[in-house]
Amino acid sequence: MQKVRDEAIDDWDRIITGGMKSPRAQMVYNKIIEENPASVELLKWIIPKIVDTTLHHLLCTLEQEEGIVIKVISDDEQVESIRDVSDGLAGELYTEDGWITRFSKQRYEE
């Protein structure tokens, strides 16, 4: 969650506030400033929701596509396919015990 969700949210927060200097980031920032500078707070609210939707669809795809098999090896165990250890990968994101709440440092609203 920290390497994907948190970094994506942080990147977009910096883009919409002018904190990133790449040409793409500056193009987005300039568009916001031209069109509606007051929209920054709305964008900050919606960015985590967009990131979470993307993660949700990625996890659904990883679970549903038989041609994609992700094996996990840790110090304690080896799992041949993450499908085998989850009732639904996308559902692992949510709730007070979900991955977002447990592992993300960025803002989250259920």
Number of C-alpha atoms within 10 A of each C-alpha: 17 13 8 12 20 18 15 17 22 15 14 20 20 16 21 24 19 17 14 16 12 9 9 11 19 17 15 16 21 17 13 19 16 9 9 10 14 10 13 16 12 9 15 18 15 13 17 22 17 12 16 19 13 13 18 18 13 14 17 15 14 18 22 13 9 9 8 11 13 13 11 11 10 7 5 5 8 10 13 13 14 15 17 10 10 12 10 15 20 21 14 15 20 17 13 10 11 14 15 21 18 13 14 17 13 16 14 13 9 7
